């Protein structure tokens, strides 16, 4: 009785292993028409990236943001000591009040001169002088008002605001530091709009065309991104004989920031290649392999030599596999089941 139970248990365990092996998701090794590409390395940069500089001299009084902080458009990011600028503004406003008082007095004198002239109490020369004094007072009032406006603008420069929403990339000053006009204060960029800059040899321009299809590979994130738009610059570098291509990425791509290394793939045609899904590949150090699944559901590890990963999620097989064979789409799971079978 015990012997029968033991045999039944072994058979049941074997059936469970076989059933687990049959549950492995597989994909065929097959020839498929894929995009033929030209690859070139590129660098990510922000479409909007700028350095905010001081527009007035003074001592840095307050710094409200640091590297990595997110700021909104128009938000105060830094403050310069405004006391000197405030005194200049107050002096300009006082000059405006004085000039307006002089203008009102000159206008009153001019009005009286016109009445006296009509009554023949003063000469034409007296009237002309009163009119000239009034015009001078008007000009002085306008000049004082303009000076006050300029002083008000200069006072506003003590509060440095963000020109657009973005992320602080660098802080170039410290609290208490003396700055002069033109001194860089902070550098920021807008992470919502990013693009890739790549140099393409002149002889390749005819192949990629004026409006090429481009996929951007981000090796550090193991991601592929389809370009939103591409523009080929109408000028070549005289030293390298290459042309710059700007590849705009879709808005708000997470994890993408200026300076990242990427690899661009320009579609230049179609070709048939022996391919497998990229997810079927198992990489361990320098070993590149796949689990080949036979007709009985058994999975065996086989080392292969592969080409580049395609943006369609497949990778070219250069050696190690034949058309019609099946590979496990979950190599880790296949390895665990293979270990249990042993």
C-alpha positions in Angstrom: 0.0 0.0 0.0 2.8 2.4 0.9 4.7 1.4 -2.3 1.6 2.3 -4.4 1.3 5.6 -2.6 4.9 6.4 -3.1 4.7 5.5 -6.8 1.6 7.7 -7.1 3.3 10.6 -5.4 6.3 10.4 -7.8 4.0 10.2 -10.8 2.0 13.2 -9.5 5.2 15.2 -8.9 6.4 14.4 -12.4 3.1 15.4 -13.8 3.2 18.7 -12.0 6.7 19.4 -13.3 5.6 18.6 -16.8 2.6 20.8 -16.4 4.8 23.7 -15.2 7.1 23.2 -18.1 4.2 23.3 -20.5 3.1 26.6 -19.0 6.2 28.3 -20.2 5.4 31.1 -22.6 7.5 30.7 -25.8 8.2 32.5 -29.0 9.5 31.1 -32.3 12.9 31.8 -33.8 11.8 33.3 -37.2 12.8 35.5 -40.0 11.0 38.8 -39.8 11.0 42.0 -41.7 12.5 44.7 -39.4 13.7 48.2 -39.8 17.3 48.6 -41.1 18.8 51.4 -39.1 21.9 53.6 -38.9 22.9 54.2 -35.3 24.7 57.2 -33.9 25.5 58.3 -30.3 23.8 61.4 -29.0 23.5 63.6 -25.9 20.3 64.8 -24.3 19.8 68.5 -23.8 16.9 70.7 -22.6 15.1 72.8 -25.2 14.8 75.5 -22.6 17.9 75.9 -20.4 19.3 79.2 -19.2 21.4 80.9 -16.6 19.8 83.7 -14.6 22.3 86.6 -14.0 22.3 89.6 -11.7 21.0 92.8 -13.2 22.0 95.0 -10.3 24.9 95.1 -7.9 24.5 94.2 -4.3 25.0 91.5 -1.7 23.1 88.2 -1.9 20.5 88.4 1.0 18.5 85.2 0.5 18.6 82.0 -1.6 15.3 80.2 -1.7 16.1 77.2 -3.9 19.0 74.8 -4.4 20.2 72.2 -7.0 17.4 69.7 -7.8 14.6 71.9 -6.6 11.5 72.4 -8.7 10.4 76.0 -9.2 7.3 77.5 -10.8 7.3 80.3 -13.4 7.5 83.7 -11.7 8.5 82.2 -8.3 11.1 84.1 -6.3 14.4 82.2 -6.3 16.9 84.7 -4.9 17.0 88.1 -3.3 19.7 90.8 -3.4 19.9 93.4 -0.6 17.5 96.1 -1.7 18.4 99.0 0.7 20.6 100.9 -1.7 18.2 100.5 -4.6 15.3 101.6 -2.3 17.2 104.8 -1.4 17.8 105.5 -5.1 14.1 105.0 -5.8 13.1 107.3 -3.0 15.4 110.0 -4.2 14.0 109.7 -7.8 10.4 109.9 -6.5 11.3 113.0 -4.6 12.8 114.6 -7.7 9.5 113.7 -9.5 7.5 115.6 -6.9 9.8 118.6 -7.1 9.6 118.7 -10.9 5.8 118.4 -10.9 5.6 121.3 -8.4 7.9 123.4 -10.7 5.8 122.5 -13.7 2.6 123.5 -12.0 4.2 126.9 -11.0 5.5 127.4 -14.5 2.1 126.7 -16.0 0.4 129.1 -13.6 3.0 131.8 -14.6 2.3 131.1 -18.3 -1.4 131.4 -17.9 -1.0 134.8 -16.0 1.4 136.0 -18.7 -1.2 135.3 -21.4 -3.8 137.3 -19.6 -1.3 140.2 -19.0 -0.3 140.1 -22.7 -3.9 140.3 -23.8 -4.3 143.4 -21.6 -1.1 144.9 -23.0 0.7 144.8 -19.6 3.7 142.8 -20.8 5.5 142.5 -24.1 5.7 139.6 -26.5 9.2 138.8 -25.1 7.7 138.4 -21.6 5.1 136.0 -22.9 7.6 134.0 -24.8 9.8 133.6 -21.7 6.9 132.4 -19.6 6.0 129.9 -22.3 9.6 128.7 -22.6 9.8 128.3 -18.8 6.7 126.1 -18.9 8.1 123.9 -21.6 11.3 123.5 -19.7 9.4 122.5 -16.6 7.4 120.0 -18.6 10.6 118.4 -19.9 12.1 118.2 -16.5 9.0 116.6 -15.1 9.0 114.0 -17.9 12.8 113.3 -17.3 12.2 112.9 -13.5 9.3 110.5 -14.1 11.5 108.4 -16.5 14.3 108.4 -13.9 11.9 107.2 -11.2 10.6 104.5 -13.5 14.2 103.3 -14.2 14.9 103.3 -10.5 11.8 101.3 -9.8 12.8 98.7 -12.4 16.3 98.6 -10.9 14.7 98.0 -7.4 12.7 95.2 -8.9 15.9 93.5 -10.0 16.8 92.8 -6.4 14.1 90.1 -6.4 15.2 87.4 -8.9 12.3 85.3 -10.2 12.2 82.1 -12.4 11.6 82.9 -16.1 9.8 79.6 -16.6 8.9 76.5 -14.6 11.7 74.0 -14.3 14.4 72.4 -12.2 17.5 74.1 -10.7 20.6 72.6 -12.3 23.3 74.7 -10.6 23.6 77.4 -7.9 26.5 79.7 -8.5 26.4 82.1 -5.5 26.3 81.9 -1.7 24.5 84.0 0.8 26.5 87.2 1.6 28.4 87.1 -1.7 28.8 90.5 -3.5 27.5 90.4 -7.0 27.7 92.8 -9.9 25.5 93.1 -13.1 26.1 90.1 -15.3 27.2 87.7 -12.5 25.6 84.3 -13.1 23.3 83.3 -10.2 21.5 80.1 -11.0 21.1 77.7 -14.0 17.9 75.8 -14.6 16.1 73.8 -17.3 12.6 72.8 -18.2 12.3 69.0 -17.9 9.1 68.9 -19.9 10.8 69.6 -23.2 13.9 67.6 -24.0 15.8 66.8 -27.2 18.7 64.8 -28.4 21.6 66.3 -30.4 23.5 63.9 -32.7 26.1 64.5 -35.5 25.5 62.6 -38.7 28.1 62.3 -41.4 27.3 64.1 -44.6 27.3 60.9 -46.7 24.5 59.5 -44.5 22.1 62.4 -45.0 20.7 61.1 -48.3 19.9 57.8 -46.6 18.1 59.1 -43.6 16.2 61.7 -45.6 14.9 65.2 -44.7 12.2 63.8 -42.3 13.7 60.6 -40.9 12.0 58.1 -38.5 14.1 57.9 -35.4 14.0 55.7 -32.3 16.1 56.8 -29.2 17.6 54.1 -27.1 18.4 55.0 -23.5 20.8 52.3 -22.3 20.9 53.4 -18.6 17.1 53.1 -18.4 16.7 50.1 -20.8 14.1 52.1 -22.7 13.2 53.0 -26.3 11.5 56.3 -27.1 10.0 57.2 -30.5 11.0 60.7 -31.6 8.2 63.3 -31.6 9.9 65.3 -34.4 13.2 65.6 -36.1 15.0 68.5 -37.8 18.2 68.4 -39.8 20.1 71.6 -39.5 21.0 73.2 -42.8 24.7 73.7 -42.0 27.7 71.4 -41.7 30.8 71.4 -39.4 33.8 72.3 -41.5 36.1 70.2 -39.3 34.2 67.0 -39.0 32.1 67.3 -42.2 29.0 66.3 -40.2 25.6 67.8 -39.8 23.7 68.3 -36.5 20.3 66.6 -36.2 17.9 67.6 -33.4 15.5 64.9 -32.2 12.7 66.2 -30.1 11.4 63.8 -27.5 7.8 63.5 -26.4 6.8 65.9 -23.5 7.4 64.9 -19.9 9.6 61.8 -20.5 10.3 60.6 -16.9 14.0 59.9 -16.0 15.4 62.0 -18.9 17.7 64.9 -18.1 20.4 67.0 -19.8 23.7 65.4 -20.4 22.5 61.8 -20.6 24.1 59.5 -23.2 21.7 57.9 -25.7 21.9 56.0 -28.9 19.8 57.1 -31.9 18.6 54.7 -34.6 17.6 56.2 -37.9 15.4 54.0 -40.1 16.9 53.8 -43.6 15.1 50.8 -45.0 13.6 47.3 -44.3 15.3 44.0 -44.2 14.7 40.4 -43.2 16.5 39.1 -40.1 16.4 36.0 -37.9 15.1 37.5 -34.7 13.8 36.6 -31.2 12.0 38.7 -28.6 14.5 40.7 -26.5 12.8 39.6 -23.3 13.9 36.0 -24.0 17.6 36.8 -23.6 19.4 35.9 -20.4 22.5 37.9 -19.6 24.9 36.8 -16.9 28.2 38.7 -16.9 29.7 38.0 -20.4 27.4 35.1 -21.1 24.5 35.7 -23.4 22.0 32.8 -23.7 18.4 31.7 -24.1 16.4 28.7 -22.9 15.4 26.6 -25.9 12.1 24.7 -25.3 11.7 21.3 -27.0 8.5 19.6 -28.1 8.1 17.9 -24.7 8.3 21.2 -22.8 11.8 20.8 -21.6 14.0 23.9 -21.5 17.8 23.8 -22.2 20.1 26.7 -21.8 22.0 27.6 -25.0 24.6 30.3 -25.5 23.9 32.6 -28.5 25.5 35.5 -30.4 23.1 38.4 -30.9 23.1 41.6 -32.8 21.6 44.9 -31.8 18.2 45.2 -30.1 15.6 46.7 -32.4 13.1 49.4 -31.3 10.3 46.9 -32.1 11.4 44.7 -29.1 13.3 42.1 -31.0 17.0 41.2 -31.3 18.8 39.8 -34.3 20.2 36.3 -33.9 23.7 35.9 -35.4 24.6 32.4 -34.2 23.3 29.6 -31.9 19.6 29.3 -33.0 17.8 27.9 -36.1 14.5 29.1 -37.6 11.5 27.2 -36.1 13.0 26.6 -32.7 11.2 28.0 -29.6 12.7 30.1 -26.9 11.2 30.8 -23.4 10.0 34.3 -22.9 10.7 34.1 -19.2 14.3 32.8 -19.0 14.4 33.1 -15.2 11.3 31.0 -14.7 12.6 28.5 -17.3 15.9 28.2 -15.4 14.0 27.5 -12.1 11.9 24.8 -13.7 14.9 23.3 -15.3 16.7 23.1 -12.0 13.6 21.3 -10.4 13.6 18.7 -13.2 17.2 17.8 -12.4 
